Amino acid sequence: MIQIQNLSKAYGRKRVLYDINLQVAQGKVYGIVGENGAGKTTLFKCLAGLEKYNGTIAHEYDILKNNLGFLPTTPYFFSKITGREYLQLLCNARRIKQQDLDTKNIFDLPLEQYATTYSTGMKKKLAILGLLLQQNDVLILDEPFNGVDIQSNIVISEIIQELRRLGKIVIISSHIFSSLSSICDEIHLLKTGRIVRSVTQDEFAALEQEMKDFSIGNRIGRLGLE
């Protein structure tokens, strides 16, 4: 279990997160939704230990970052590293013995090719595969479905379901509400750095409609489409 208490983050005078309180447990999938700039990525970076913050993140792990895998929106790769070398590097970082990478290459990626030459979707699939091979107990996935083909999105959804069954903690952000509603146990709405709504599965439809009404409003009518 991870207990987040009064987590706040500011860059100079600009405050990005305000007193975030959240509890996440093993064997559950949590969705974070919100507009661009709401603070989703900053929150994830704080949880992953990539940003300093005020507040506390209590957990039962010796060192949280050694049990956590973080997928950024845009994964980074060294310029002269192949897909195979990247996966091996991530395994080495967790002292996981050499694996049969060809068998575990479920996305059929060209592992002998430089990762920087991959398409956007291929890069994301390579980064996801690396996190899975690390056998992390906590996975934070920032927009895992964005830029990935439909077939691979189906595979990623099934992977997340399997991670739940294995008792992992999974925290996901997505701009596509339907992607989260089909796999999450809870969804939290982040707005201007604050969690303003938290719902369980029986309230997903109501939250989606509220978000749709707020986002659309009278915008379509203002276009005067004919």
N, C-alpha and C positions, 0 to 999 in steps of 0.2 A: 504494500500500500504506500502511496505517496500523498502527503498532506501539504498543501500549499496554503500558507497563511499570510495575509496582508502583503502580498508581493506587489511591489511598485518599482517602476523603472523610469528614469529621466535621462535625457541627453542634454546636459547643460540645464537651461531653464525650461526646455520643452519636455513635459511629462507625457509619457506614452502609455504606461499602465498604472492603474489606480487600485490598490488594495484588492488584489485578486485572491479569492478564497476558493479552493477547489480540492476535493478529495477523490483520488482515483484508486481502484482496487484491481487485483489480479483477476484475469479472466473476463475483463470487460473492455469494450471499445467506446471511446469518448470522442465526440465530434465537436470541433470549435468552428463556428460560422461567424461571419461578419463582413462588412464592406472592406474594400481596400483601405489600408491605413488604420484599421480598427485596433491593431496591435497583436494580431495572431502570430506573425513570425517573430516578433520581439519576445512574446511569451514563450514560444518554443525555444528560442535561443537561451533564455534564462534557465529553463528547465534542463537544457542540454549542457549547461555550464559554460556557454560561450559569451555570456554577458553578465556583468555584475548587476546586482539588484538589491533593493531593500526588502525586508521580510524574511520568511523562512520557508525552506522546502525540507520537510522531515520525511524520512524514508527508512526502510529496514535493510538497505544494502550497505555493505562496508563503504563502498564508493559508488555513488549513483552513476557517474559518467562511465564507469567500467562495465556497467550492465545495461547501458542505454545506447540505442542506435537512433541517429537523427538524420532524416532525409530532408535537406533544404529544398526550397522551390526550384532552384537551379543548381544541381550538383556540380562540384568543381573537380576537374581532373588535371593532373600534370600533363604537360605537352607531349612528352615522349614515353607514355606508359600505355601498354596494351590493355584490353579488357581483362585478359587473363592475369596480367601482372597486378592490375588494380584489385581484383578479387583476392589474389594471394596476399597482397599487402594488408588488406583488411583482416584476413584470417591470422596473419602473423602478429598483427597488433593485439589480438586477443589470445595469442598463443594456442591457436587451434591448429591441429596437425593438418598436413596437406590433404586436400580432398580431391575427389574425382570431379574436377570442375566441368568437364564435358558432359557428364551425366547430370549434374546439377544445373546446367545451363538451360533452364526451363523456358527462357525467352528466345532461345536459338540465336544468341548474339554472336557476332563475328569476333571471337575472343582474341584472335591474333592481330586484329586491327587496332590502331591507336584510338583510345577512347575519345579523344578530342574530335575525331572525324565522324563520330556517331551523330545521328539525328537527335533532336531534342527528346523524343520519346525513348530512343535506345539508351541515351545517357541516363534517363530516369530509371529505366528497367535495370541497367547495370548497377546503379547505386542501390536500388531496392534489393537486388540479389545479393550484393555484398553485405548489407545489414542482416539479411536472413542467414547467410553462412556464418556470421559472427555469433549466432545463437543468443542474441540479446534478450533480456527479460522485459525490457521496456522499449517500445518503438514509438517515436514521434515522427509523423509523416506529414510534411507540409505540402499540400496539393499533390498527392501521389497520382491522381488520375489525370492531371492536366497535361496535355500534349501527348498522351499515350493512346494507341489505337484501341478500338472497341474490344477486340478479342483479348488484348492484354489487360484491359480494365476488368474484364470478367475474371481473369486469372488472379489479378491483384485482390479483388473482392473476396475470392475464395481463400486466398492466402490469409487474409485478415480474419476470416471466419475460423480458419484452422489455428491461428495464433490465439484466438479467444479460447478455443477448446483446449489448448495447451497451457492455459492459465497465464498468458502474457498480459501486459498492460499495453494497450494501443491507443494513442491519441492522434487524431487526424483533423486536418483542416481541408475544406473544399469550398469552392464557389458554387458547386452543383449540389443543392440540398438533397436531391433524390439519391445521389451517391452515398451520402451519409445515412439517410433514413433507413436504407436497406441493410446496413451493417452495424449501426451504433446502438448501444444500450442507453446512452444519454447524449444529448446535444446541448451545448452551451452557447448562447448568443453573446458575442463580444461587440461592444459598441463604444467607440471613442475611449478605449482603454479600460472599460469596465464590463464585467459580466452582468448583463441586465436581465437575463432569463436563462433558466436551466430547466430542461424538460426530459421526461422519460418517454418510452416508445408510444404510449397511448396518447401523448400530446404532440407528437411530431407533426401530424397533419395540420393541427391548429396553428402551430408555430410557422410552418411553411406558408400557410395562407396569410398570416399576419405580415410576414416578410415580403410576400408578393404584393400585398395591398400597399405596404409602405413604399416599396421600391417603384411600383408602377404609378400609383396615384392617378393623376390626370395627364401624365406625360404623353401617353399615346394619343389622347384626344387633342393635345396641343399641337401635334404634328399636322393635323388636318388632312390625313391621308384620304385619297379618293380613288 
